[in-house]
Amino acid sequence: MSKQFSAAVVGGGPAGLAAALALGKAGVETLLAAPPHRAQGQVPDNRTAALFAGSIELLKNCGAWAAIAPDSAPIRAIRIVDDTGGLLRTPEVLFTASEVGLDVFGWNVPNRALVAGLLEAASAPESNVTAHPTRGIGGLEIGPAAATLTSEEGDRFTASIVVAADGRNSICRAAAGIATRTWRYEQAAIATTFRHTRPHRDISTEFHRSAGPLTTVPLPGLASSLVWVERPEEAKRLAALDEDAFRSELDQRLQGLLGSIGEIGPRAVFPLSGLTAEAFGRNRVALVGEAGHVIPPIGAQGLNLGLRDAAALADCVAEALAAGRDLGETATLEAYSAQRSPDVTSRIATIDVLNRSLISDLVPVHFARGLGLVALKTVGPLRRLAIREGLQPTRALPSLLQPDGVSLLAQRADANQARPAPA
C-alpha cells in the first residue's frame, strides 16, 4: 500500500489524535498511523487527565467532547494542603474558578473515554483524517519535497509534514535529528481511582508532602482519581499491598478528607522523569506531546501542554496553507517551535522548582515555599494571576482553544479546500 497525504501523524495517544483532528479542521488531508489497539480504542488505561478550559474548547471544536463529557467530572476548585511536616506549616489554600469569572477550571477525564471520543471524531467522514492501524513506523526518510514513512508491515506513505506523537522515545524525532535533554527524579507515582463516602464537592486536593504531592481529582459521583508520589521503593511497596492494606495507608494520608475509602481500582506505578527537546520542529517533523516534553504529574500540566501543541501546530499549518507554502518547510516549523518554546519552558521550570522544593532538605527552601503559599492565599491580584497562568498562557491563544475556534482556524487557512497532497 502506498498513498500520499498532506500530513501524517504518528502515534495514537490523546495528543496525537488531537493533532490529527486539528489538522483536519484546518482542511489538511491527514494520515493517522497508530498501533491497532490504539486505533480501536482498546488500550486498558486506568489513568485520568485534568483538562483545563482551553483543552475542553479544543475537544469541542474537534467534535469529540459530547462523547467524552458523560464520563468526566468538573473541577470547580483546587485545594493545597501543606503536609510536609516542616517547621513552617502554611495555611490551606483554596483556589476557586469563580474568582476568575469561570464556572469550572476544567474537567477530569478518564483516558479511555478521551481516546474513544477522539477516535469517534476522527472516524467522521468530514474529519479529513484517515486512520491506518499499524504495529509501528519502522522508517522515516526526509526528502527535499516530502517525507516518506514505512510501516512495520511494509506500507509506504508520503507527507509534506510529519507530526511526531510517538512518545518520549520518538522514532520520528530521532529521524529529524532533534536532540533532547532528559533528567530523572528519585520519585515514582502511583496512579489509581477509588470510591469514598464523603462528596468531593468538585474540589481537587493536593497534599504537599516531603516525598512529593498526593493529589485527588474528582470523578463522577462518590469517586476520585489519585496520583500519589513517593520515593521509588516506597511506591513499589504501596503498590504491592493488598487492597485492604493499601486502603488503610491511603486513609491515613487523606486524613478523613473524603470520608471512608471504598473500592480501589487497579494501581500502576511509573517513575518520574523529565524531557525537553531542543526544538519542537525541524526537517519536516513537528513534535507534539511527550515526543517534545515530559514533566512530572504535578499541577495537571502534561496533557494540557500536548493539546496546546496540537492547536498551535494547526494554526501554523493553516497560515502556510493560506500562503500557498509547503506545509513542512522550515518557516512553518520554526514558527511552531517559537510558539511552543516559551509555554513549555516556563511550565517545565515551574513544576521542577515546585517539586524540588517539596523534596529538598534545606530549611530556607521550605521557608520560601511556605511564604509563597501564604502570599497566594492573602494577595488577591497575585492569586488571580497565578490561577490564570496555571490554566493556560495569557499570550494569544491558538484558534482551537477558543470558542468558535473552527471559524477562527478557517480564517487563518483562508480557504475551505484541503491542500493537495504532495506530488
C-alpha positions as CSV (number, residue, x, y, z in Angstrom):
1,M,0.0,0.0,0.0
2,S,1.3,3.5,-0.9
3,K,-0.6,6.7,-0.5
4,Q,0.1,10.4,-0.4
5,F,-1.1,12.8,2.3
6,S,-0.5,16.4,3.2
7,A,0.2,15.5,6.8
8,A,0.9,12.3,8.7
9,V,0.5,11.9,12.5
10,V,2.5,9.0,14.1
11,G,1.0,7.9,17.4
12,G,-2.5,7.2,18.7
13,G,-2.5,8.7,22.2
14,P,-4.6,11.8,23.1
15,A,-2.1,14.4,21.9
16,G,-1.6,12.6,18.5
17,L,-5.4,12.1,18.0
18,A,-6.0,15.8,18.8
19,A,-3.2,16.8,16.4
20,A,-4.8,14.8,13.6
21,L,-8.2,16.2,14.2
22,A,-6.8,19.8,14.5
23,L,-5.0,19.5,11.2
24,G,-8.2,18.0,9.7
25,K,-10.1,21.1,10.9
26,A,-7.6,23.2,9.0
27,G,-8.5,21.4,5.8
28,V,-5.5,19.2,5.6
29,E,-5.7,15.6,4.5
30,T,-4.1,13.8,7.4
31,L,-2.9,10.2,7.9
32,L,-3.1,8.8,11.4
33,A,-0.7,5.9,11.9
34,A,-1.2,4.2,15.2
35,P,-1.0,0.7,16.7
36,P,-4.2,-1.4,16.1
37,H,-5.1,-1.4,19.8
38,R,-4.7,2.4,19.8
39,A,-6.6,2.8,16.6
40,Q,-9.5,0.7,18.0
41,G,-9.6,2.5,21.4
42,Q,-8.9,-0.7,23.3
43,V,-5.9,0.2,25.4
44,P,-6.5,-0.7,29.1
45,D,-5.8,2.6,30.9
46,N,-7.0,3.5,34.4
47,R,-5.5,7.0,34.4
48,T,-7.3,10.3,34.1
49,A,-6.4,13.7,32.9
50,A,-7.4,17.0,34.4
51,L,-8.1,19.2,31.3
52,F,-8.4,22.9,31.6
53,A,-10.9,25.1,29.8
54,G,-8.8,25.7,26.7
55,S,-8.3,21.9,26.3
56,I,-12.0,21.4,26.6
57,E,-12.6,24.0,23.9
58,L,-10.3,22.1,21.6
59,L,-12.3,18.9,22.2
60,K,-15.5,20.8,21.5
61,N,-14.1,22.3,18.3
62,C,-12.9,18.9,17.1
63,G,-16.3,17.3,17.7
64,A,-15.2,15.0,20.5
65,W,-16.4,16.5,23.7
66,A,-20.1,15.3,23.6
67,A,-18.9,11.7,23.7
68,I,-16.4,12.3,26.4
69,A,-18.4,14.6,28.8
70,P,-20.7,11.9,30.4
71,D,-17.7,10.1,31.9
72,S,-16.0,13.3,33.1
73,A,-16.3,15.4,36.3
74,P,-16.0,19.2,36.7
75,I,-13.2,20.8,38.7
76,R,-14.5,23.9,40.4
77,A,-11.8,24.4,43.0
78,I,-8.2,23.4,43.8
79,R,-7.1,23.0,47.4
80,I,-3.4,22.9,48.5
81,V,-2.7,21.4,51.9
82,D,0.8,21.7,53.4
83,D,1.6,18.2,54.8
84,T,5.4,18.4,54.7
85,G,5.8,18.4,58.4
86,G,8.2,21.3,58.3
87,L,8.8,24.0,60.9
88,L,6.6,26.4,59.0
89,R,3.2,24.9,58.3
90,T,1.4,27.1,55.9
91,P,-2.4,27.5,55.9
92,E,-4.6,25.7,53.5
93,V,-5.1,27.5,50.2
94,L,-8.2,27.2,48.1
95,F,-8.5,28.5,44.6
96,T,-12.0,28.7,43.1
97,A,-13.0,29.0,39.4
98,S,-15.4,31.8,40.3
99,E,-12.5,34.0,41.4
100,V,-11.5,34.5,37.8
101,G,-15.1,34.5,36.4
102,L,-15.2,30.8,35.4
103,D,-17.8,28.2,36.2
104,V,-15.1,25.5,36.2
105,F,-11.4,25.3,36.0
106,G,-11.8,22.2,33.7
107,W,-12.8,18.6,33.8
108,N,-11.2,15.4,35.0
109,V,-11.4,13.0,32.0
110,P,-10.7,9.2,32.1
111,N,-8.1,8.4,29.4
112,R,-10.2,5.6,28.0
113,A,-13.2,7.9,27.4
114,L,-10.8,10.6,26.0
115,V,-9.2,8.3,23.5
116,A,-12.6,6.7,22.5
117,G,-14.2,10.1,21.9
118,L,-11.3,11.4,19.9
119,L,-11.3,8.2,17.7
120,E,-15.0,8.6,17.2
121,A,-14.5,12.2,16.0
122,A,-11.6,11.1,13.7
123,S,-13.8,8.4,12.1
124,A,-16.3,11.0,10.9
125,P,-16.3,11.5,7.1
126,E,-15.7,15.2,7.4
127,S,-12.7,14.9,9.7
128,N,-10.1,14.7,6.9
129,V,-8.4,12.0,8.9
130,T,-7.5,8.6,7.5
131,A,-6.7,6.0,10.3
132,H,-4.1,3.4,9.3
133,P,-3.6,0.7,12.0
134,T,0.0,-0.4,12.2
135,R,2.4,-2.1,14.6
136,G,4.6,1.0,14.2
137,I,6.5,3.1,11.8
138,G,9.8,1.4,11.1
139,G,11.4,4.1,9.0
140,L,11.2,7.8,8.1
141,E,13.1,9.2,5.2
142,I,13.1,13.0,4.9
143,G,13.5,14.4,1.5
144,P,13.5,17.9,0.0
145,A,9.9,17.8,-1.1
146,A,8.3,15.3,1.3
147,A,8.8,12.7,4.0
148,T,8.3,9.0,3.4
149,L,7.1,6.8,6.1
150,T,7.4,3.0,6.0
151,S,5.2,0.9,8.4
152,E,6.3,-2.3,10.1
153,E,4.0,-4.1,7.6
154,G,5.8,-2.5,4.6
155,D,3.2,0.1,3.7
156,R,4.7,3.4,2.4
157,F,3.2,6.9,2.8
158,T,4.4,10.3,1.8
159,A,3.5,13.6,3.5
160,S,4.6,17.2,3.5
161,I,4.8,17.3,7.3
162,V,5.1,14.5,9.9
163,V,3.7,15.0,13.4
164,A,5.7,13.0,15.9
165,A,3.3,11.9,18.6
166,D,5.1,8.7,19.3
167,G,6.2,9.4,22.8
168,R,9.4,10.1,24.7
169,N,11.4,7.6,22.7
170,S,10.1,9.0,19.4
171,I,11.5,7.4,16.2
172,C,10.3,10.4,14.2
173,R,12.2,12.9,16.5
174,A,15.4,10.9,16.1
175,A,14.9,10.8,12.3
176,A,14.6,14.6,12.2
177,G,17.9,14.9,14.2
178,I,16.3,16.8,17.1
179,A,18.3,16.3,20.4
180,T,16.7,16.2,23.8
181,R,17.7,16.9,27.4
182,T,16.5,14.4,30.0
183,W,16.6,14.1,33.8
184,R,15.2,11.9,36.5
185,Y,13.7,12.4,39.9
186,E,14.1,10.0,42.8
187,Q,10.4,9.6,42.9
188,A,7.7,7.4,41.4
189,A,3.9,7.9,41.2
190,I,1.1,5.5,41.9
191,A,-2.0,6.1,39.8
192,T,-5.4,4.7,40.6
193,T,-9.0,5.5,41.3
194,F,-11.0,5.0,44.4
195,R,-14.5,5.4,45.9
196,H,-15.3,7.3,49.1
197,T,-18.3,8.2,51.3
198,R,-17.9,11.9,51.5
199,P,-18.6,14.2,48.5
200,H,-15.6,15.8,46.9
201,R,-17.7,18.9,46.0
202,D,-15.8,19.2,42.7
203,I,-12.6,20.1,44.5
204,S,-9.2,18.7,43.5
205,T,-6.9,18.5,46.5
206,E,-3.0,18.4,46.5
207,F,-1.3,17.3,49.7
208,H,2.2,18.8,49.5
209,R,4.4,16.2,51.2
210,S,8.2,15.8,51.6
211,A,8.2,12.8,49.3
212,G,6.1,14.6,46.7
213,P,2.5,15.6,46.2
214,L,-0.5,13.3,46.8
215,T,-3.4,14.6,44.6
216,T,-7.1,13.6,44.4
217,V,-9.2,14.7,41.5
218,P,-13.0,14.4,41.2
219,L,-14.7,11.7,39.2
220,P,-18.4,11.4,38.7
221,G,-20.3,10.5,41.9
222,L,-18.5,9.5,45.1
223,A,-15.2,8.7,43.3
224,S,-11.9,10.3,42.7
225,S,-8.7,9.6,40.8
226,L,-5.4,9.5,42.7
227,V,-1.8,10.4,41.8
228,W,0.4,9.6,44.8
229,V,4.1,10.5,44.5
230,E,6.6,8.7,46.8
231,R,10.2,7.6,46.8
232,P,10.6,4.7,44.4
233,E,10.9,1.9,46.9
234,E,8.0,3.2,49.0
235,A,5.9,3.5,45.8
236,K,6.6,-0.1,44.9
237,R,5.8,-1.3,48.5
238,L,2.5,0.5,48.5
239,A,1.5,-0.7,45.1
240,A,2.2,-4.3,46.1
241,L,-0.1,-4.2,49.2
242,D,-3.4,-6.0,49.1
243,E,-6.5,-3.7,48.8
244,D,-7.3,-3.6,52.5
245,A,-3.7,-2.6,53.4
246,F,-3.5,0.0,50.6
247,R,-6.8,1.4,51.7
248,S,-5.5,1.8,55.3
249,E,-2.4,3.6,54.1
250,L,-4.4,5.9,51.8
251,D,-6.9,6.6,54.6
252,Q,-4.1,7.9,56.8
253,R,-2.7,10.2,54.1
254,L,-6.1,11.7,53.3
255,Q,-6.8,12.5,57.0
256,G,-10.5,11.9,56.6
257,L,-10.8,14.4,53.7
258,L,-13.2,12.2,51.7
259,G,-14.6,10.0,54.5
260,S,-14.2,6.3,54.4
261,I,-12.3,4.8,51.5
262,G,-14.2,2.2,49.4
263,E,-13.3,0.2,46.3
264,I,-9.9,0.9,44.8
265,G,-9.2,0.5,41.1
266,P,-6.1,-1.2,39.5
267,R,-2.8,0.5,40.5
268,A,0.0,1.5,38.2
269,V,3.5,2.8,39.2
270,F,5.6,4.9,36.9
271,P,9.0,6.6,37.6
272,L,9.1,10.4,37.4
273,S,11.4,12.0,34.8
274,G,11.6,15.0,32.6
275,L,12.5,15.6,28.9
276,T,12.6,18.6,26.7
277,A,13.5,18.9,23.0
278,E,16.0,21.4,21.7
279,A,13.4,22.4,19.1
280,F,9.8,21.5,18.5
281,G,10.0,21.3,14.8
282,R,12.8,20.5,12.2
283,N,13.3,18.7,8.9
284,R,9.6,18.2,8.2
285,V,8.9,16.9,11.7
286,A,6.8,18.6,14.3
287,L,6.8,17.3,17.9
288,V,3.7,17.1,20.0
289,G,3.0,15.7,23.4
290,E,5.7,13.6,25.1
291,A,7.8,13.5,21.9
292,G,8.7,17.1,22.8
293,H,8.3,17.4,26.5
294,V,7.8,15.2,29.6
295,I,7.1,16.7,33.1
296,P,6.0,15.2,36.4
297,P,2.3,14.8,37.1
298,I,2.1,17.9,39.2
299,G,-0.4,20.7,38.5
300,A,-2.1,18.9,35.6
301,Q,0.2,20.4,33.0
302,G,1.4,17.5,30.9
303,L,-1.5,16.6,28.6
304,N,-2.8,20.2,28.6
305,L,0.6,21.2,27.1
306,G,0.2,18.4,24.5
307,L,-3.2,19.6,23.4
308,R,-1.9,23.2,23.1
309,D,0.8,21.7,20.9
310,A,-1.9,20.3,18.6
311,A,-3.8,23.6,18.4
312,A,-0.7,25.7,17.8
313,L,0.5,23.4,15.1
314,A,-2.9,23.7,13.3
315,D,-2.6,27.5,13.3
316,C,1.0,27.4,11.8
317,V,-0.1,24.9,9.2
318,A,-3.2,26.9,8.3
319,E,-1.1,30.0,7.8
320,A,1.2,28.1,5.5
321,L,-1.8,26.8,3.7
322,A,-3.2,30.3,3.2
323,A,0.2,31.5,1.8
324,G,0.4,28.5,-0.6
325,R,3.6,27.4,1.1
326,D,5.0,23.9,1.6
327,L,3.4,22.8,4.9
328,G,6.6,21.1,6.1
329,E,9.0,23.9,5.2
330,T,11.5,25.4,7.6
331,A,9.5,28.6,8.1
332,T,6.4,26.7,9.3
333,L,8.3,24.5,11.7
334,E,10.3,27.5,13.1
335,A,7.1,29.4,13.7
336,Y,5.6,26.4,15.5
337,S,8.8,25.9,17.6
338,A,8.8,29.6,18.5
339,Q,5.2,29.5,19.6
340,R,5.6,26.4,21.8
341,S,9.0,27.1,23.4
342,P,8.0,29.8,25.9
343,D,5.0,27.8,27.1
344,V,6.8,24.5,27.5
345,T,10.0,26.0,29.0
346,S,8.1,28.0,31.6
347,R,5.9,25.0,32.7
348,I,8.8,22.7,33.0
349,A,10.7,25.3,35.1
350,T,7.8,25.9,37.4
351,I,6.9,22.3,38.0
352,D,10.6,21.4,38.5
353,V,11.1,24.1,41.1
354,L,7.9,23.2,43.0
355,N,8.7,19.5,43.0
356,R,12.3,20.0,44.2
357,S,11.1,22.4,46.8
358,L,9.0,19.7,48.3
359,I,11.7,17.0,48.4
360,S,14.6,19.4,49.5
361,D,16.0,19.0,53.0
362,L,17.1,22.7,53.1
363,V,15.1,24.8,55.6
364,P,15.4,28.0,53.6
365,V,13.8,26.3,50.6
366,H,10.8,25.2,52.7
367,F,10.6,28.7,54.2
368,A,10.5,30.3,50.7
369,R,7.9,27.8,49.5
370,G,5.8,28.5,52.6
371,L,6.0,32.2,52.1
372,G,4.9,31.8,48.5
373,L,1.8,29.9,49.6
374,V,0.9,32.5,52.2
375,A,1.2,35.2,49.5
376,L,-1.1,33.2,47.2
377,K,-3.6,32.9,50.0
378,T,-3.6,36.5,51.0
379,V,-2.8,38.7,47.9
380,G,-5.8,38.8,45.6
381,P,-4.1,40.1,42.4
382,L,-1.3,37.5,42.8
383,R,-3.9,34.7,43.4
384,R,-5.8,35.6,40.2
385,L,-2.6,35.9,38.1
386,A,-1.4,32.5,39.4
387,I,-4.8,31.0,38.6
388,R,-4.9,32.4,35.0
389,E,-1.2,31.5,34.3
390,G,-1.7,28.0,35.7
391,L,-4.7,27.3,33.4
392,Q,-3.0,28.5,30.2
393,P,-0.7,31.2,29.0
394,T,-2.1,34.7,28.9
395,R,-0.5,35.3,25.5
396,A,-2.6,34.9,22.4
397,L,-4.3,31.5,22.4
398,P,-4.3,29.2,19.3
399,S,-7.6,29.2,17.4
400,L,-8.9,25.9,18.5
401,L,-8.5,26.7,22.2
402,Q,-11.1,29.4,21.8
403,P,-14.9,29.3,21.4
404,D,-15.8,29.1,17.7
405,G,-12.3,28.0,17.1
406,V,-13.1,26.2,13.8
407,S,-14.1,29.5,12.2
408,L,-11.0,31.2,13.6
409,L,-8.8,28.5,12.1
410,A,-10.7,28.7,8.8
411,Q,-9.9,32.4,8.6
412,R,-6.2,31.6,9.1
413,A,-6.3,29.0,6.3
414,D,-8.3,31.4,4.2
415,A,-9.8,28.6,2.2
416,N,-12.4,25.8,2.6
417,Q,-10.5,23.3,0.4
418,A,-7.8,20.9,1.6
419,R,-4.3,21.4,0.3
420,P,-3.5,18.9,-2.4
421,A,-1.2,16.0,-1.3
422,P,2.4,16.3,-2.4
423,A,3.2,15.2,-5.9
